[in-house]
Structure formats: C-alpha cells, structure tokens
Amino acid sequence: MDISDPDGFHVMTLIKKLELEYGHLIRFRMVSTVPSCVGGCQEEVRLLTMIKAMELQGKRHAMRFLRHLHINDAFTKDASNDADLWEIARSYAGYGLDIDELAADMQSNQLLSALAVDHQILKDWEIESLPAMTFVTRDEALKIEGVYPYDVYQSVMSELLGYVPNRQTGWNVEKVLRHYDASTITELAFILELDKPVIERELKKLSLQQRCRPVPGCSGQAWATQK
C-alpha cells in the first residue's frame, strides 16, 4: 500500500472484510511504502517511519493507527504533520503503545532493518502498481495488483486452497465497531452487505442506547464504540 496516496487506503476496507470473514484461515502482513515520492515528501516519510516503529511493538498498533488515518481522511485534511502524528500516537497509549519506546525505535537500527525487509519484499514480488495483495500458501502464491470486487479475492482463496473456505458469519454493526474500535458508514455497509440507510438506523439505535458514538470531526460518517 502506498501511504502517500489517499486512494490506497480504500484497500483497507477490503482487508477488514477479509479479516472478519476469513481471519480463522489467513494471516495478514502489511507492507507500506511511499514509492511515488521522489523528493519533498518529508511528511509521508515521517508517517512511514512511525508506522514501522509501531509495528516493532506489535502489528496491531500500526493497523489501528492506519485505520485512524483512513477514517479521518488524514491526507485530504493535510493532517499528516509531525505534531498531529504524535498527538494521534499518544491517544493510543491506553491500548498499550509505549510512546517513549516508539520515539526510541524511530531512531533505531532495528527500524532500518524492518524498512529494508519491506523494500526487499516489494522487489522480490516485482510489484509494479499499488495497492497490491499477494496470497501465499505452502505450495503456491498469487499476486493481485489494483482493487477488485470482493468475490475476486474469494475466488483466489478458493483456487489456492483447493476448496471453498467457510466464512465467519454473525457479524453486525456493533460487533464490527467493537472489533475495529471505529468504522465509517461506507465500510460498515460494504462489510455487512447492507444499504447505508439500514446502517444509519442501527447506529442511531445504538447511539440512543449509549453503545456507540460519532467520531469527532467526521460529520457523522464515522462511528466508534462508546468508551
């Protein structure tokens, strides 16, 4: 995923749905980069550095951070400056993120090694356009560049596994919000395969029951679990 391209974040909705329905069978590894940067991309490079440093404390921290940027359209709001990134990072201290360790990791050789590994992965897979997904089994692998309808990814998994995998069902609006902390109405509609008005009615009901709340600054388009 190219973190310097806001459109690259759209693939995260696909990943959310795949993870919810097939997370019992597959594991995800995120490789972030800024390949379109030739110069003058200091903000994007700082962001990539912070993401990789978070991964050193656990990939869940980096994914939560990226989901926050995606939900809040950080790039379109030009909110990816250093002060804002650290403010967002500090808000996740309650989830177990060590801010002092994060600052130290951003200057460490371990971080440089992690960035080098991601660069080598992109090179080995001969990735020419982003976003891209690679599906890997013990015997086979398949690369998909670009974003396609959801059933394409289901077909790829079936082909590689040699059978149609069972989907984890039973998800609803509240369960998805609790699993990911927050989601947009568009994401919820895609993941649950429901119309947006249905999602909006369910969110309103949960809000009246004080079980969810709108994310500040998102004009009611993103919702989170009630803390």
Helices and strands as residue ranges (DSSP letters): G 6-10, H 11-22, H 42-55, H 59-71, H 82-90, G 93-95, H 99-105, H 109-124, E 132-136, E 141-145, H 150-161, H 173-180, E 182-184, H 185-192, H 196-208, E 212-214, E 222-225
